[in-house]
Amino acid sequence: MMKRSIIEYYSEHDGYKCGYCKKPNTNYNHGLWAHTMTVTDYQDLIDRGWRRSGKYCYKPVLDVICCPMYTIRCRALEFKTSKSQKKVLKRFNKFLIGQDELSSENKISSKSNEDMAVDDEGREQFVETTRAPQQGVITDIDLPFIEEEDDPKNKETVTTSADEPSTSKETKEGDKSTTQIDTVQENYTKVNQSKDAGPDPSKAPCKKAKHMRRERMLEKLKNKGVDINTLDSSNKNKEKEIEDFLNELPNEVKRKLEIKLVRTTPPSAEWLTTSKETHEVYVKYQTIIHGDKPEKCTESKFHDFLVNSPLLEEHSEMGPTCGYGSFHQQYWLDGKIIAVGVLDILPKCISSVYFFYDPAYKNLTLGTYGALREIAFTRHLHTICPNLKYYYMGFYIHSCRKMRYKGNFHPSDLLCPETYNWFPIKDCIAKLEITPYSRFDPDIDNVDKNFPNNNDINYIPVLSKGEVMQYKLYRRRVSKKNENIEEIQEYARLVGAKVAKSLILVR
């Protein structure tokens, strides 16, 4: 049976409270309810600025809302850990081997601003609709497709996937190591010429301890008759990758960390046996870290937002062994769950939905640690699935300082809200400093290449009374007075011509 996406489009234009600046009615979204969704269709939707919250998918109206939300992705294959992120990884490793205890009160105050932003302030907003989806929609059997035999266009094959043109160039960093003492010296010949401040230009510049140690080592080897020009120090001086930090633990550790990936939709046996414990961690996180009232964290609400998913389970020969779809990545410490990452594994990326943890381990900066683990997981899946190479972090909100931490994962790109092309975040920040809403594509002649034409809406699949037909046939079957063609045109513009011909629209 061919798997298809079945959705309802909600043309919602009423303003509601912003979860970031707290203004009462300045947030506007377009929405759709997904009864089912293929991972390919959802990949295409998030590449047009959509995002899911449970089974509800929404696209913010960026040029209207108070806090514009731009889709952000990290180029996981090129990812470089920052100094602050390295500290997080090392701190967690020290905790596992017993050298860094949670009882140290000074650890909270010593965190960097970046760390605090992730764990104490950076929070995804849950979005939901006031409209209830239609009941009784058929999602688990073959649906009859009604065609017009005299129109050959009706028999065209609907494309459900396409290769995305690469918008980023992978760069390979050259070998920065040196085997010459004189070359090391040259890195420090820059001095401040000011007479009022800085080092004395008449004296030799200060050297870092590691360079001084290297010089002493090379001098000893030279005195022993070793030709230091032939030494290969490239591996020693090679910059550590994220995997190097994660795997540098000794064989014996004081605390055992296990990371388990469990499928939530459809619910796996592993998920069912751990659902209660997972919910308990979620309640602690929401009530203690974010100050939510317990009635907002009920098990049913938890399932609506972070368990129930429209994504269909899919497997392929070129896909990951776990398959595509929705998962929880559980962090087990000495036999109990301390953190959970809610993930969607899609054809081109891992999309982070949410991350929560036990507040008792707040000092470990688990928000940052979890993101780094998910980037490493993306890099691992890439070795199996070459097309999967991005880590999507949801929305970047420059106008909300609490949500800027996502820009600290380098290199990252933002999605242009007008052409739907990707641009490095470093090139976008200057524009966002001037105005909250910005077009990132500098070429004014570039347009949305997936914009539907007037004829495209005729071939939108529509589900009506248990039958699937093209929209032009559906219009002839219903009264035109009862059919809002402007709404269909708006829907096609928002999801794009390609996806509009793939999603089955419930009417």
One Martini backbone bead per residue (centre of mass of N, CA, C, O) as a GRO file, in nm:
protein
  507
    1MET     BB    1   0.094   0.038   0.024
    2MET     BB    2   0.061   0.361  -0.030
    3LYS     BB    3   0.191   0.634   0.118
    4ARG     BB    4   0.002   0.913   0.255
    5SER     BB    5  -0.088   1.242   0.288
    6ILE     BB    6  -0.325   1.371   0.537
    7ILE     BB    7  -0.500   1.689   0.528
    8GLU     BB    8  -0.576   2.003   0.693
    9TYR     BB    9  -0.669   2.330   0.624
   10TYR     BB   10  -0.589   2.637   0.813
   11SER     BB   11  -0.724   2.961   0.788
   12GLU     BB   12  -0.542   3.140   1.008
   13HIS     BB   13  -0.570   3.502   1.134
   14ASP     BB   14  -0.555   3.503   1.430
   15GLY     BB   15  -0.441   3.639   1.705
   16TYR     BB   16  -0.184   3.556   1.948
   17LYS     BB   17   0.011   3.474   2.189
   18CYS     BB   18   0.335   3.530   2.264
   19GLY     BB   19   0.600   3.317   2.383
   20TYR     BB   20   0.830   3.556   2.398
   21CYS     BB   21   0.702   3.866   2.445
   22LYS     BB   22   0.381   3.842   2.550
   23LYS     BB   23   0.196   3.935   2.355
   24PRO     BB   24  -0.147   3.892   2.301
   25ASN     BB   25  -0.189   3.961   1.946
   26THR     BB   26   0.106   3.902   1.748
   27ASN     BB   27   0.043   3.605   1.645
   28TYR     BB   28   0.088   3.434   1.323
   29ASN     BB   29  -0.071   3.153   1.151
   30HIS     BB   30  -0.045   2.880   0.956
   31GLY     BB   31  -0.246   2.575   0.917
   32LEU     BB   32  -0.224   2.209   0.977
   33TRP     BB   33  -0.372   1.889   0.978
   34ALA     BB   34  -0.214   1.573   1.043
   35HIS     BB   35  -0.299   1.253   1.001
   36THR     BB   36  -0.077   1.214   0.779
   37MET     BB   37   0.295   1.175   0.713
   38THR     BB   38   0.547   1.194   0.518
   39VAL     BB   39   0.883   1.248   0.530
   40THR     BB   40   0.907   1.394   0.259
   41ASP     BB   41   0.686   1.608   0.301
   42TYR     BB   42   0.806   1.727   0.564
   43GLN     BB   43   1.073   1.815   0.449
   44ASP     BB   44   0.945   2.018   0.248
   45LEU     BB   45   0.801   2.193   0.463
   46ILE     BB   46   1.052   2.285   0.635
   47ASP     BB   47   1.173   2.414   0.360
   48ARG     BB   48   0.907   2.637   0.407
   49GLY     BB   49   0.865   2.698   0.737
   50TRP     BB   50   0.769   2.455   0.878
   51ARG     BB   51   0.607   2.311   1.183
   52ARG     BB   52   0.567   2.085   1.446
   53SER     BB   53   0.289   2.014   1.695
   54GLY     BB   54   0.252   1.728   1.673
   55LYS     BB   55  -0.016   1.731   1.433
   56TYR     BB   56   0.051   2.030   1.416
   57CYS     BB   57   0.099   2.261   1.154
   58TYR     BB   58   0.318   2.556   1.112
   59LYS     BB   59   0.327   2.902   0.967
   60PRO     BB   60   0.467   3.184   1.002
   61VAL     BB   61   0.404   3.535   0.972
   62LEU     BB   62   0.682   3.718   0.937
   63ASP     BB   63   0.572   4.015   0.830
   64VAL     BB   64   0.378   4.041   1.111
   65ILE     BB   65   0.507   3.945   1.347
   66CYS     BB   66   0.690   4.017   1.633
   67CYS     BB   67   0.861   3.722   1.616
   68PRO     BB   68   1.052   3.617   1.395
   69MET     BB   69   1.075   3.283   1.241
   70TYR     BB   70   1.364   3.100   1.153
   71THR     BB   71   1.488   2.859   0.984
   72ILE     BB   72   1.730   2.624   1.122
   73ARG     BB   73   2.058   2.495   1.025
   74CYS     BB   74   2.306   2.248   1.059
   75ARG     BB   75   2.624   2.164   0.938
   76ALA     BB   76   2.730   1.874   1.056
   77LEU     BB   77   2.991   1.802   0.884
   78GLU     BB   78   3.119   2.108   0.970
   79PHE     BB   79   3.130   2.100   1.263
   80LYS     BB   80   3.230   2.328   1.535
   81THR     BB   81   3.353   2.356   1.837
   82SER     BB   82   3.333   2.549   2.091
   83LYS     BB   83   3.464   2.645   2.382
   84SER     BB   84   3.201   2.607   2.543
   85GLN     BB   85   3.129   2.320   2.434
   86LYS     BB   86   3.383   2.178   2.535
   87LYS     BB   87   3.322   2.222   2.835
   88VAL     BB   88   3.067   2.055   2.844
   89LEU     BB   89   3.192   1.783   2.761
   90LYS     BB   90   3.409   1.772   2.986
   91ARG     BB   91   3.220   1.794   3.229
   92PHE     BB   92   3.060   1.535   3.172
   93ASN     BB   93   3.301   1.339   3.180
   94LYS     BB   94   3.383   1.405   3.471
   95PHE     BB   95   3.120   1.306   3.593
   96LEU     BB   96   3.146   1.005   3.502
   97ILE     BB   97   3.441   0.973   3.661
   98GLY     BB   98   3.407   1.163   3.941
   99GLN     BB   99   3.527   1.486   3.918
  100ASP     BB  100   3.215   1.606   3.897
  101GLU     BB  101   3.002   1.747   4.113
  102LEU     BB  102   2.676   1.870   4.183
  103SER     BB  103   2.738   2.024   4.470
  104SER     BB  104   2.866   2.257   4.319
  105GLU     BB  105   2.767   2.584   4.334
  106ASN     BB  106   2.977   2.738   4.137
  107LYS     BB  107   2.880   2.621   3.857
  108ILE     BB  108   2.651   2.811   3.785
  109SER     BB  109   2.813   3.088   3.783
  110SER     BB  110   3.033   2.973   3.559
  111LYS     BB  111   2.862   3.006   3.333
  112SER     BB  112   2.783   3.082   3.037
  113ASN     BB  113   2.561   3.249   2.845
  114GLU     BB  114   2.511   3.017   2.651
  115ASP     BB  115   2.433   2.800   2.856
  116MET     BB  116   2.198   2.951   2.997
  117ALA     BB  117   2.019   2.985   2.747
  118VAL     BB  118   1.956   2.686   2.703
  119ASP     BB  119   1.857   2.595   3.005
  120ASP     BB  120   1.679   2.866   3.105
  121GLU     BB  121   1.548   3.004   2.816
  122GLY     BB  122   1.542   2.804   2.589
  123ARG     BB  123   1.213   2.783   2.427
  124GLU     BB  124   0.976   2.619   2.289
  125GLN     BB  125   0.677   2.671   2.128
  126PHE     BB  126   0.357   2.585   2.175
  127VAL     BB  127   0.130   2.489   1.913
  128GLU     BB  128  -0.220   2.546   1.862
  129THR     BB  129  -0.556   2.466   1.787
  130THR     BB  130  -0.911   2.538   1.797
  131ARG     BB  131  -0.944   2.328   1.581
  132ALA     BB  132  -1.107   2.046   1.485
  133PRO     BB  133  -1.073   1.764   1.346
  134GLN     BB  134  -1.178   1.541   1.144
  135GLN     BB  135  -1.373   1.265   1.154
  136GLY     BB  136  -1.317   0.961   0.988
  137VAL     BB  137  -1.052   0.954   0.853
  138ILE     BB  138  -0.888   0.790   0.608
  139THR     BB  139  -0.553   0.616   0.681
  140ASP     BB  140  -0.539   0.264   0.648
  141ILE     BB  141  -0.635   0.265   0.342
  142ASP     BB  142  -0.727   0.236   0.032
  143LEU     BB  143  -0.789   0.495  -0.193
  144PRO     BB  144  -0.995   0.603  -0.418
  145PHE     BB  145  -0.924   0.719  -0.753
  146ILE     BB  146  -1.062   0.982  -0.935
  147GLU     BB  147  -1.083   0.993  -1.291
  148GLU     BB  148  -1.021   1.137  -1.608
  149GLU     BB  149  -0.991   0.971  -1.906
  150ASP     BB  150  -0.969   1.229  -2.117
  151ASP     BB  151  -0.716   1.320  -1.930
  152PRO     BB  152  -0.375   1.280  -1.940
  153LYS     BB  153  -0.287   1.458  -1.687
  154ASN     BB  154  -0.404   1.261  -1.464
  155LYS     BB  155  -0.148   1.047  -1.522
  156GLU     BB  156   0.049   1.185  -1.369
  157THR     BB  157   0.323   1.174  -1.180
  158VAL     BB  158   0.373   1.208  -0.845
  159THR     BB  159   0.603   1.386  -0.681
  160THR     BB  160   0.779   1.309  -0.354
  161SER     BB  161   1.080   1.363  -0.459
  162ALA     BB  162   1.394   1.554  -0.425
  163ASP     BB  163   1.680   1.702  -0.507
  164GLU     BB  164   1.871   1.918  -0.338
  165PRO     BB  165   2.033   2.186  -0.388
  166SER     BB  166   2.332   2.289  -0.314
  167THR     BB  167   2.424   2.568  -0.069
  168SER     BB  168   2.692   2.418   0.024
  169LYS     BB  169   3.039   2.414   0.102
  170GLU     BB  170   3.273   2.189   0.159
  171THR     BB  171   3.538   2.234   0.385
  172LYS     BB  172   3.887   2.179   0.399
  173GLU     BB  173   4.109   2.187   0.633
  174GLY     BB  174   4.410   2.268   0.667
  175ASP     BB  175   4.726   2.224   0.763
  176LYS     BB  176   4.839   2.386   1.072
  177SER     BB  177   5.091   2.261   1.111
  178THR     BB  178   5.430   2.254   1.255
  179THR     BB  179   5.801   2.183   1.239
  180GLN     BB  180   5.897   2.476   1.292
  181ILE     BB  181   6.023   2.696   1.506
  182ASP     BB  182   6.004   2.950   1.330
  183THR     BB  183   5.698   2.931   1.274
  184VAL     BB  184   5.609   2.965   1.565
  185GLN     BB  185   5.731   3.242   1.597
  186GLU     BB  186   5.553   3.398   1.378
  187ASN     BB  187   5.279   3.393   1.552
  188TYR     BB  188   5.437   3.626   1.760
  189THR     BB  189   5.519   3.912   1.598
  190LYS     BB  190   5.273   4.056   1.705
  191VAL     BB  191   5.250   4.399   1.807
  192ASN     BB  192   5.204   4.667   2.005
  193GLN     BB  193   5.274   5.014   1.913
  194SER     BB  194   5.184   5.134   2.159
  195LYS     BB  195   5.287   5.347   2.425
  196ASP     BB  196   5.037   5.303   2.639
  197ALA     BB  197   4.996   4.998   2.535
  198GLY     BB  198   5.109   4.697   2.583
  199PRO     BB  199   5.372   4.560   2.462
  200ASP     BB  200   5.705   4.555   2.425
  201PRO     BB  201   5.860   4.588   2.114
  202SER     BB  202   6.163   4.521   2.222
  203LYS     BB  203   6.032   4.253   2.297
  204ALA     BB  204   5.950   3.948   2.321
  205PRO     BB  205   5.693   3.767   2.277
  206CYS     BB  206   5.458   3.596   2.410
  207LYS     BB  207   5.391   3.256   2.502
  208LYS     BB  208   5.242   2.978   2.491
  209ALA     BB  209   5.270   2.691   2.661
  210LYS     BB  210   5.240   2.486   2.423
  211HIS     BB  211   5.469   2.615   2.252
  212MET     BB  212   5.695   2.583   2.458
  213ARG     BB  213   5.680   2.275   2.476
  214ARG     BB  214   5.735   2.222   2.177
  215GLU     BB  215   6.013   2.352   2.164
  216ARG     BB  216   6.150   2.168   2.374
  217MET     BB  217   6.101   1.903   2.225
  218LEU     BB  218   6.247   1.976   1.958
  219GLU     BB  219   6.523   2.033   2.090
  220LYS     BB  220   6.572   1.749   2.200
  221LEU     BB  221   6.557   1.602   1.926
  222LYS     BB  222   6.787   1.761   1.794
  223ASN     BB  223   7.013   1.673   2.005
  224LYS     BB  224   6.959   1.355   1.915
  225GLY     BB  225   6.942   1.375   1.578
  226VAL     BB  226   6.667   1.465   1.490
  227ASP     BB  227   6.464   1.529   1.215
  228ILE     BB  228   6.220   1.770   1.241
  229ASN     BB  229   6.128   1.795   0.934
  230THR     BB  230   6.002   1.481   0.935
  231LEU     BB  231   5.781   1.537   1.115
  232ASP     BB  232   5.447   1.413   1.198
  233SER     BB  233   5.200   1.649   1.340
  234SER     BB  234   4.905   1.643   1.233
  235ASN     BB  235   4.752   1.464   1.441
  236LYS     BB  236   4.822   1.620   1.701
  237ASN     BB  237   4.713   1.914   1.578
  238LYS     BB  238   4.442   1.824   1.529
  239GLU     BB  239   4.131   1.902   1.535
  240LYS     BB  240   3.876   1.830   1.726
  241GLU     BB  241   3.611   1.639   1.728
  242ILE     BB  242   3.316   1.559   1.869
  243GLU     BB  243   3.387   1.253   1.900
  244ASP     BB  244   3.643   1.288   2.073
  245PHE     BB  245   3.495   1.394   2.328
  246LEU     BB  246   3.286   1.155   2.363
  247ASN     BB  247   3.539   0.917   2.352
  248GLU     BB  248   3.750   1.008   2.608
  249LEU     BB  249   3.690   0.775   2.786
  250PRO     BB  250   3.743   0.552   3.000
  251ASN     BB  251   3.675   0.225   3.072
  252GLU     BB  252   3.638   0.339   3.363
  253VAL     BB  253   3.341   0.436   3.536
  254LYS     BB  254   3.122   0.566   3.772
  255ARG     BB  255   2.917   0.636   3.538
  256LYS     BB  256   2.638   0.529   3.342
  257LEU     BB  257   2.587   0.590   2.993
  258GLU     BB  258   2.277   0.579   2.802
  259ILE     BB  259   2.160   0.573   2.456
  260LYS     BB  260   1.818   0.566   2.350
  261LEU     BB  261   1.621   0.461   2.070
  262VAL     BB  262   1.269   0.538   2.044
  263ARG     BB  263   0.968   0.464   1.918
  264THR     BB  264   0.647   0.650   1.907
  265THR     BB  265   0.564   0.620   1.583
  266PRO     BB  266   0.471   0.375   1.653
  267PRO     BB  267   0.455   0.226   1.946
  268SER     BB  268   0.691   0.089   2.123
  269ALA     BB  269   0.790  -0.118   2.368
  270GLU     BB  270   1.000   0.078   2.488
  271TRP     BB  271   0.807   0.315   2.523
  272LEU     BB  272   0.581   0.188   2.700
  273THR     BB  273   0.785   0.119   2.946
  274THR     BB  274   0.879   0.456   2.960
  275SER     BB  275   0.646   0.674   2.967
  276LYS     BB  276   0.616   0.748   3.266
  277GLU     BB  277   0.909   0.840   3.322
  278THR     BB  278   0.915   1.056   3.101
  279HIS     BB  279   0.684   1.231   3.215
  280GLU     BB  280   0.817   1.299   3.486
  281VAL     BB  281   1.049   1.461   3.367
  282TYR     BB  282   0.874   1.671   3.221
  283VAL     BB  283   0.737   1.791   3.471
  284LYS     BB  284   0.991   1.890   3.610
  285TYR     BB  285   1.088   2.077   3.385
  286GLN     BB  286   0.837   2.265   3.350
  287THR     BB  287   0.802   2.352   3.659
  288ILE     BB  288   1.104   2.436   3.730
  289ILE     BB  289   1.229   2.578   3.474
  290HIS     BB  290   0.933   2.721   3.355
  291GLY     BB  291   0.677   2.741   3.561
  292ASP     BB  292   0.462   2.542   3.527
  293LYS     BB  293   0.166   2.409   3.562
  294PRO     BB  294   0.055   2.094   3.616
  295GLU     BB  295  -0.204   2.118   3.422
  296LYS     BB  296   0.002   2.158   3.162
  297CYS     BB  297   0.141   1.843   3.226
  298THR     BB  298  -0.018   1.632   3.126
  299GLU     BB  299  -0.030   1.338   2.964
  300SER     BB  300  -0.206   1.433   2.725
  301LYS     BB  301  -0.038   1.686   2.651
  302PHE     BB  302   0.228   1.541   2.610
  303HIS     BB  303   0.126   1.366   2.375
  304ASP     BB  304   0.030   1.592   2.183
  305PHE     BB  305   0.328   1.724   2.154
  306LEU     BB  306   0.568   1.460   2.204
  307VAL     BB  307   0.428   1.187   2.070
  308ASN     BB  308   0.236   1.261   1.871
  309SER     BB  309   0.245   1.167   1.517
  310PRO     BB  310   0.217   1.184   1.158
  311LEU     BB  311   0.454   1.011   1.104
  312LEU     BB  312   0.560   0.769   0.900
  313GLU     BB  313   0.682   0.466   0.885
  314GLU     BB  314   1.012   0.418   0.736
  315HIS     BB  315   1.183   0.208   0.492
  316SER     BB  316   1.520   0.159   0.355
  317GLU     BB  317   1.812   0.068   0.208
  318MET     BB  318   1.928   0.383   0.244
  319GLY     BB  319   1.853   0.379   0.533
  320PRO     BB  320   1.817   0.356   0.846
  321THR     BB  321   1.774   0.101   1.070
  322CYS     BB  322   1.536   0.262   1.227
  323GLY     BB  323   1.435   0.459   1.038
  324TYR     BB  324   1.174   0.665   0.982
  325GLY     BB  325   1.062   0.936   1.204
  326SER     BB  326   0.955   0.914   1.542
  327PHE     BB  327   1.147   1.004   1.843
  328HIS     BB  328   1.324   0.899   2.139
  329GLN     BB  329   1.610   1.022   2.317
  330GLN     BB  330   1.754   0.848   2.575
  331TYR     BB  331   1.896   0.932   2.900
  332TRP     BB  332   2.091   0.704   3.082
  333LEU     BB  333   2.157   0.700   3.442
  334ASP     BB  334   2.198   0.441   3.620
  335GLY     BB  335   1.889   0.341   3.515
  336LYS     BB  336   1.792   0.645   3.450
  337ILE     BB  337   1.608   0.907   3.342
  338ILE     BB  338   1.740   1.252   3.253
  339ALA     BB  339   1.675   1.262   2.933
  340VAL     BB  340   1.506   1.410   2.629
  341GLY     BB  341   1.489   1.366   2.274
  342VAL     BB  342   1.293   1.502   2.023
  343LEU     BB  343   1.266   1.325   1.705
  344ASP     BB  344   1.317   1.363   1.349
  345ILE     BB  345   1.364   1.133   1.086
  346LEU     BB  346   1.489   1.233   0.777
  347PRO     BB  347   1.622   1.232   0.461
  348LYS     BB  348   1.815   1.517   0.539
  349CYS     BB  349   1.746   1.495   0.860
  350ILE     BB  350   1.750   1.618   1.189
  351SER     BB  351   1.468   1.700   1.392
  352SER     BB  352   1.420   1.916   1.650
  353VAL     BB  353   1.159   1.944   1.885
  354TYR     BB  354   1.276   1.858   2.181
  355PHE     BB  355   1.407   1.930   2.527
  356PHE     BB  356   1.446   1.735   2.832
  357TYR     BB  357   1.507   1.743   3.200
  358ASP     BB  358   1.648   1.689   3.499
  359PRO     BB  359   1.703   1.938   3.734
  360ALA     BB  360   1.929   1.784   3.901
  361TYR     BB  361   2.119   1.829   3.614
  362LYS     BB  362   2.170   2.133   3.542
  363ASN     BB  363   2.492   2.169   3.567
  364LEU     BB  364   2.542   2.001   3.282
  365THR     BB  365   2.418   2.133   3.038
  366LEU     BB  366   2.196   1.957   2.867
  367GLY     BB  367   2.112   2.129   2.627
  368THR     BB  368   2.389   2.131   2.489
  369TYR     BB  369   2.457   1.829   2.504
  370GLY     BB  370   2.216   1.732   2.333
  371ALA     BB  371   2.284   1.885   2.072
  372LEU     BB  372   2.563   1.750   2.032
  373ARG     BB  373   2.456   1.462   2.015
  374GLU     BB  374   2.269   1.515   1.765
  375ILE     BB  375   2.495   1.590   1.574
  376ALA     BB  376   2.648   1.322   1.598
  377PHE     BB  377   2.408   1.151   1.496
  378THR     BB  378   2.397   1.276   1.218
  379ARG     BB  379   2.684   1.192   1.134
  380HIS     BB  380   2.630   0.890   1.161
  381LEU     BB  381   2.392   0.863   0.954
  382HIS     BB  382   2.559   0.958   0.708
  383THR     BB  383   2.722   0.687   0.677
  384ILE     BB  384   2.444   0.555   0.569
  385CYS     BB  385   2.309   0.844   0.475
  386PRO     BB  386   2.420   1.075   0.256
  387ASN     BB  387   2.165   1.284   0.263
  388LEU     BB  388   2.218   1.296   0.572
  389LYS     BB  389   2.341   1.639   0.696
  390TYR     BB  390   2.127   1.772   0.896
  391TYR     BB  391   2.044   2.009   1.171
  392TYR     BB  392   1.740   2.086   1.305
  393MET     BB  393   1.637   2.369   1.539
  394GLY     BB  394   1.407   2.520   1.410
  395PHE     BB  395   1.390   2.837   1.550
  396TYR     BB  396   1.510   3.161   1.482
  397ILE     BB  397   1.518   3.446   1.726
  398HIS     BB  398   1.650   3.756   1.725
  399SER     BB  399   1.438   3.933   1.896
  400CYS     BB  400   1.511   3.692   2.100
  401ARG     BB  401   1.767   3.644   2.313
  402LYS     BB  402   1.691   3.354   2.424
  403MET     BB  403   1.707   3.234   2.099
  404ARG     BB  404   2.022   3.277   1.999
  405TYR     BB  405   2.181   3.010   2.067
  406LYS     BB  406   2.155   2.862   1.785
  407GLY     BB  407   2.395   3.041   1.656
  408ASN     BB  408   2.637   2.860   1.812
  409PHE     BB  409   2.609   2.653   1.570
  410HIS     BB  410   2.879   2.563   1.369
  411PRO     BB  411   2.747   2.584   1.080
  412SER     BB  412   2.472   2.802   0.982
  413ASP     BB  413   2.133   2.836   0.852
  414LEU     BB  414   1.896   3.038   0.680
  415LEU     BB  415   1.567   3.089   0.573
  416CYS     BB  416   1.425   3.231   0.318
  417PRO     BB  417   1.096   3.375   0.310
  418GLU     BB  418   1.090   3.406  -0.029
  419THR     BB  419   1.294   3.173  -0.174
  420TYR     BB  420   1.399   2.921  -0.007
  421ASN     BB  421   1.690   2.981   0.070
  422TRP     BB  422   2.019   2.938   0.187
  423PHE     BB  423   2.197   3.115   0.462
  424PRO     BB  424   2.433   3.232   0.638
  425ILE     BB  425   2.403   3.362   0.949
  426LYS     BB  426   2.636   3.575   0.932
  427ASP     BB  427   2.476   3.727   0.687
  428CYS     BB  428   2.196   3.788   0.858
  429ILE     BB  429   2.244   3.955   1.118
  430ALA     BB  430   2.270   4.243   1.004
  431LYS     BB  431   1.973   4.254   0.908
  432LEU     BB  432   1.838   4.188   1.191
  433GLU     BB  433   1.948   4.448   1.332
  434ILE     BB  434   1.755   4.638   1.166
  435THR     BB  435   1.529   4.404   1.112
  436PRO     BB  436   1.324   4.144   1.196
  437TYR     BB  437   1.255   4.150   0.894
  438SER     BB  438   1.401   3.942   0.625
  439ARG     BB  439   1.570   3.920   0.328
  440PHE     BB  440   1.845   3.712   0.237
  441ASP     BB  441   1.833   3.743  -0.058
  442PRO     BB  442   2.030   3.950  -0.266
  443ASP     BB  443   1.868   3.861  -0.515
  444ILE     BB  444   1.603   4.029  -0.662
  445ASP     BB  445   1.545   3.804  -0.897
  446ASN     BB  446   1.473   3.604  -0.700
  447VAL     BB  447   1.253   3.322  -0.664
  448ASP     BB  448   1.004   3.106  -0.616
  449LYS     BB  449   1.037   2.789  -0.771
  450ASN     BB  450   0.761   2.665  -0.606
  451PHE     BB  451   0.549   2.831  -0.740
  452PRO     BB  452   0.229   2.835  -0.821
  453ASN     BB  453   0.014   2.806  -1.066
  454ASN     BB  454  -0.309   2.825  -1.185
  455ASN     BB  455  -0.306   2.504  -1.264
  456ASP     BB  456  -0.208   2.341  -1.010
  457ILE     BB  457  -0.479   2.318  -0.839
  458ASN     BB  458  -0.620   2.099  -1.019
  459TYR     BB  459  -0.397   1.865  -0.891
  460ILE     BB  460  -0.517   1.848  -0.620
  461PRO     BB  461  -0.568   1.630  -0.377
  462VAL     BB  462  -0.899   1.509  -0.280
  463LEU     BB  463  -1.094   1.437   0.012
  464SER     BB  464  -1.428   1.294  -0.048
  465LYS     BB  465  -1.625   1.066   0.073
  466GLY     BB  466  -1.379   0.842   0.041
  467GLU     BB  467  -1.254   1.011  -0.204
  468VAL     BB  468  -1.009   1.059  -0.461
  469MET     BB  469  -0.944   1.376  -0.620
  470GLN     BB  470  -0.928   1.624  -0.821
  471TYR     BB  471  -1.004   1.951  -0.786
  472LYS     BB  472  -1.161   1.992  -1.056
  473LEU     BB  473  -1.369   1.766  -0.991
  474TYR     BB  474  -1.467   1.865  -0.719
  475ARG     BB  475  -1.588   2.138  -0.819
  476ARG     BB  476  -1.812   1.997  -0.997
  477ARG     BB  477  -1.952   1.850  -0.738
  478VAL     BB  478  -1.975   2.131  -0.617
  479SER     BB  479  -2.059   2.418  -0.498
  480LYS     BB  480  -1.916   2.724  -0.564
  481LYS     BB  481  -2.029   2.870  -0.311
  482ASN     BB  482  -1.878   2.647  -0.110
  483GLU     BB  483  -1.607   2.733  -0.261
  484ASN     BB  484  -1.270   2.839  -0.171
  485ILE     BB  485  -1.028   2.923  -0.392
  486GLU     BB  486  -0.844   3.116  -0.231
  487GLU     BB  487  -0.763   2.906  -0.019
  488ILE     BB  488  -0.620   2.712  -0.216
  489GLN     BB  489  -0.411   2.913  -0.321
  490GLU     BB  490  -0.281   2.966  -0.048
  491TYR     BB  491  -0.198   2.678   0.015
  492ALA     BB  492  -0.010   2.638  -0.233
  493ARG     BB  493   0.189   2.867  -0.161
  494LEU     BB  494   0.281   2.751   0.123
  495VAL     BB  495   0.367   2.447   0.023
  496GLY     BB  496   0.381   2.421  -0.272
  497ALA     BB  497   0.358   2.265  -0.571
  498LYS     BB  498   0.475   1.985  -0.500
  499VAL     BB  499   0.314   1.924  -0.233
  500ALA     BB  500   0.024   1.983  -0.334
  501LYS     BB  501   0.042   1.705  -0.520
  502SER     BB  502   0.074   1.510  -0.253
  503LEU     BB  503  -0.126   1.610  -0.075
  504ILE     BB  504  -0.422   1.524   0.098
  505LEU     BB  505  -0.719   1.705   0.087
  506VAL     BB  506  -0.956   1.785   0.313
  507ARG     BB  507  -1.329   1.853   0.247
   0.00000   0.00000   0.00000
